[in-house]
Amino acid sequence: MKRETIAPASIQYFPLAQLYVSDLNPRQDADPEGIDLLADSLAMIGLIQNLSGILDGEGRVGIVAGGRRLRAIARAVERDATVTERHPELASIPVRIAPDEATARAWASAENAAREDLAPADEIRAYGRMKEAGADVSAIARSFGKTEAHVYRRLALAALPAPVLDALKEGQISLGMAKAFTVSQDEALTLTVLAEVKGRDVS
């Protein structure tokens, strides 16, 4: 059976005015309060997850996955134009471009069916940045659609040295191992132990 070759998706950058929510996006409506909360999050920590879209005949980009993010970017910029100086990715927005309409439809369906959560290390860093920017646990929980208990557990790891969170992100240590490092306030000791346990299945 002959298999079709699909061109790889590319990340390209576009100004906000060039983007719109595509008709292929199954979620045409958005809760205004939810958009406001997401705009607060973007203003504090910037854009973490790229949008996905398809180029139209006029050179504009219809967003098929990330319509809420697009609306929240517009809201954040509308509230405070200087937000793009702190977060340049809100001015030149990264979009994963679909090579064809079939791929764009597949992306739209996948986004609608199951929203992928942030990896734990990215989540820990995102919550930590929001807290440093002045957000309380309740606001962080609402912005990410999580419980306050979950946010508290992640924030407990936000002060870990960057190499520990890097190792967690790369799968070199488990989340349980990362939690164990919170008992130490000695960064040099932490990094020494980290070097010994990375990539090993230890308790």
Disulfide bonds with the S-S distance in Angstrom:
none
